[in-house]
């Protein structure tokens, strides 16, 4: 086992996984503000506060998972280093994509529920 190769793997994996998480988070939560405003009937304060809380949860969940799966085993050469990093970063990217899709579905369901609630309120007002 070559501990210097393992250290190189960690020094590459950590910035890449945190960078991917940051990239996805910035785009997801920048665009989700529209959904939050719609869900909270254009009430900016609560929509943006909720969006920030979701963003913090997204970071905690994904960086926590990235740290949880960090361990690399038995690196003996650079070929093994590249293969191990490909597997780790590829697996983390797939996981990150799945979590992002989950959040998008969550936002869409919240928007749908908000629309249904608004229709009910309008019907009650007209009755």
FENHU-V174835 format. One record per residue. SS is DSSP state (H for helix, E for strand, C for the rest). PSI is psi as a letter, one per 20 degrees, with the letter a starting at -180 (999 if undefined). Layout:
ss: {SS,SS}
psi: {PSI,PSI}
This chain:
ss: {C,C,H,H,H,H,H,H,H,H,H,H,H,H,H,H,H,H,H,H,H,H,H,H,H,H,H,H,H,H,H,H,H,H,H,H,H,H,H,C,C,C,C,H,H,H,H,H,H,H,H,H,H,H,H,H,H,H,H,H,H,H,H,H,H,H,H,H,C,C,C,C,C,C,C,C,C,H,H,H,H,H,H,H,H,H,H,H,H,H,H,H,H,H,H,H,H,H,H,H,H,H,H,H,H,H,H,H,H,H,H,H,H,H,H,H,H,H,H,H,H,H,H,H,H,H,C}
psi: {p,o,h,h,h,g,g,g,g,g,h,g,g,g,h,g,g,h,g,g,g,g,g,g,g,g,g,g,i,g,i,i,h,g,g,g,g,g,g,k,l,j,n,g,g,h,g,h,g,g,g,h,g,h,g,g,h,g,g,g,g,g,h,g,g,g,h,h,j,h,p,p,q,l,p,i,r,h,g,h,g,g,g,g,h,g,g,g,h,g,g,h,g,g,g,g,g,g,g,g,h,g,g,g,g,g,g,h,h,g,g,g,h,g,g,g,g,h,g,g,h,h,h,h,h,i,999}
